Amino acid sequence: MIKVVESKFLTSAQGVEDSMPDGVSEVVFLGRSNVGKSSIINALVNKKGLAKSSSTPGKTRLINFFSVNFMKEKDLYIARFVDLPGFGYAKVSKSMKNEWQKNLNDFLSRRNSIRLFIHLVDSRHRELQIDKDVDEYLKLLLRPDQKIVHIFTKADKLNQKARSALRKDFPDSILVSSTKKSGINKALETIFNSLFQEEKIL
């Protein structure tokens, strides 16, 4: 069984230039503002309040780094979770938005430590153009040592028919609910296996 035994906030950065040194495998969380990104991160590490959501969707513009220690059997594995600002919602000036997007683009394309992109999508609104655009963007910059995983949030809001339809349309996806804690273990196992592939770090 895989579990997170320790997690903590490390630092915030504006872009790749002032980010933490490379060297630890990183999981990047992307999603529209209000998709439930902070709630999912907190559920994955089983710690309330580790990742904090802004009271105003789209307001947070910093890249936040968290250390995450996994335990499988008696072996310890070390990774970082990286929480990116939400996209597609912020009411900021055009010049600020352009600078913001440039910082994120530089980070995603130049950051050597990124091994996994977690694209969070609201399960109730899974066909939005902005999510399709982000998906295509990630595929363009994906390196051979990187992977994209789609996680559909707020699955508790769907009825059984809608869940079945989503699974049919997106057979490789993971449905989660941070409030019901459903799908969290599967998501955690997918993240672990994508990062480490059974290779012990410590």
C-alpha positions in Angstrom: 0.0 0.0 0.0 1.2 3.5 -0.9 0.7 6.4 1.5 2.1 9.9 2.1 4.0 10.0 5.4 5.1 13.6 5.3 4.3 16.7 3.4 5.2 20.4 3.8 5.2 23.7 2.0 8.6 24.6 0.7 8.5 28.0 -1.2 6.7 30.1 -3.8 8.2 31.3 -7.1 7.1 33.7 -9.9 8.8 31.6 -12.6 11.6 29.2 -13.5 14.3 31.7 -12.6 13.5 31.9 -8.9 12.3 28.3 -8.5 13.9 25.6 -6.4 16.9 23.7 -7.7 16.2 20.8 -10.0 16.9 17.3 -8.8 13.7 15.9 -7.2 10.9 14.5 -9.4 8.0 16.9 -9.6 4.3 16.6 -10.2 2.7 19.7 -11.7 -1.0 20.3 -11.0 -2.8 22.4 -13.7 -6.5 23.3 -13.9 -9.0 26.1 -14.3 -9.6 28.3 -11.4 -12.2 26.8 -9.1 -11.6 23.3 -10.3 -10.7 22.2 -6.8 -6.9 22.0 -7.2 -6.0 22.9 -3.6 -8.6 20.5 -2.2 -7.3 17.6 -4.3 -3.7 18.2 -3.3 -4.7 18.3 0.4 -6.7 15.1 0.0 -3.7 13.4 -1.7 -1.4 14.2 1.1 -4.1 13.8 3.8 -3.4 17.2 5.3 -6.0 19.9 5.5 -4.7 23.4 4.7 -1.4 22.5 3.1 -2.3 23.9 -0.3 -4.4 27.1 0.3 -7.1 28.3 -2.2 -7.6 32.0 -2.7 -11.0 33.5 -1.8 -11.0 35.1 -5.2 -10.7 32.5 -8.0 -7.8 33.3 -10.3 -6.1 35.7 -7.8 -3.1 33.4 -6.9 -0.3 34.0 -9.4 2.6 32.2 -7.7 4.0 28.7 -8.3 3.9 26.8 -5.0 6.3 23.9 -4.1 5.5 21.2 -1.6 7.8 18.3 -0.5 6.0 15.0 -0.4 7.4 11.8 1.1 5.8 8.5 0.0 6.0 5.2 1.8 5.5 1.9 0.1 6.0 -1.1 2.4 9.1 0.1 4.3 10.7 2.1 1.5 10.7 5.9 1.3 10.4 7.9 -1.9 10.7 11.7 -2.2 8.9 13.9 -4.7 7.6 17.5 -5.0 4.1 18.6 -5.8 3.9 21.9 -7.7 0.7 23.9 -7.6 0.3 26.3 -10.6 -2.0 29.3 -10.7 -5.4 28.5 -12.1 -6.1 29.5 -15.6 -9.0 31.1 -17.5 -10.6 33.1 -14.8 -8.4 35.8 -13.4 -9.6 39.4 -13.8 -6.2 41.1 -14.3 -4.8 43.5 -16.8 -3.8 42.2 -20.3 -0.2 43.1 -19.7 -0.1 41.3 -16.4 -1.9 38.3 -17.9 0.7 38.1 -20.7 3.6 38.3 -18.3 1.9 35.6 -16.1 1.4 33.3 -19.1 5.0 33.8 -20.2 6.3 32.9 -16.7 4.2 29.7 -16.7 5.2 28.8 -20.3 8.9 29.2 -19.4 8.4 27.1 -16.3 6.6 24.2 -18.0 8.9 24.1 -21.0 12.2 24.6 -19.2 11.8 22.9 -15.9 13.9 19.7 -16.0 12.4 18.1 -12.8 8.9 17.8 -14.1 8.0 14.2 -14.6 4.2 14.3 -14.4 1.5 16.8 -15.5 -1.8 16.4 -13.6 -4.5 18.1 -15.7 -7.5 18.6 -13.4 -10.9 19.0 -15.1 -14.3 19.7 -13.6 -16.2 16.5 -14.2 -19.4 18.5 -14.8 -17.8 20.6 -17.6 -15.4 18.3 -19.3 -15.6 19.6 -22.9 -14.6 23.2 -22.4 -12.4 24.7 -25.1 -9.9 26.0 -22.6 -9.2 22.5 -21.2 -8.8 21.2 -24.8 -6.3 23.9 -25.5 -4.3 23.1 -22.4 -4.3 19.5 -23.3 -2.9 20.2 -26.8 -0.4 22.6 -25.3 0.9 19.9 -22.9 1.2 17.3 -25.7 3.3 19.7 -27.7 5.9 20.3 -25.0 5.8 16.7 -23.5 9.3 15.1 -23.3 9.8 11.3 -23.5 10.4 11.2 -19.7 7.1 13.0 -19.0 3.5 11.9 -18.8 0.1 13.5 -18.6 -2.7 12.2 -16.3 -6.2 13.5 -16.4 -8.1 13.7 -13.1 -11.8 14.7 -13.2 -12.8 16.5 -10.0 -16.1 16.9 -8.1 -17.2 13.4 -9.2 -19.7 13.4 -6.2 -21.7 16.0 -8.2 -22.4 13.4 -11.0 -25.2 10.9 -11.1 -24.4 7.3 -12.0 -25.4 7.8 -15.7 -23.1 10.8 -16.0 -20.2 8.9 -14.4 -20.6 6.0 -16.8 -20.7 8.3 -19.8 -17.5 10.1 -18.6 -15.7 6.7 -18.1 -16.8 5.7 -21.6 -15.5 8.9 -23.2 -12.3 9.0 -21.1 -11.4 5.4 -20.3 -8.0 6.3 -18.9 -9.2 9.0 -16.6 -9.5 9.1 -12.9 -12.7 10.4 -11.1 -12.1 11.9 -7.7 -14.0 13.7 -5.0 -12.1 15.5 -2.3 -15.2 15.8 -0.1 -16.1 12.1 -0.3 -12.4 11.0 -0.6 -13.4 8.8 -3.5 -10.8 8.0 -6.2 -8.0 9.6 -4.0 -6.1 6.3 -3.4 -6.2 5.4 -7.1 -4.9 8.9 -8.0 -2.1 8.6 -5.5 -1.1 5.2 -6.8 -1.1 6.5 -10.3 1.1 9.4 -9.4 3.5 7.1 -7.5 3.8 4.6 -10.3 4.3 7.3 -12.9 7.1 8.8 -10.9 9.0 5.9 -9.6 8.0 2.8 -11.5 9.1 0.6 -8.6 12.5 2.2 -8.4 13.5 2.9 -4.8 14.9 6.3 -4.1 16.1 5.9 -0.5 
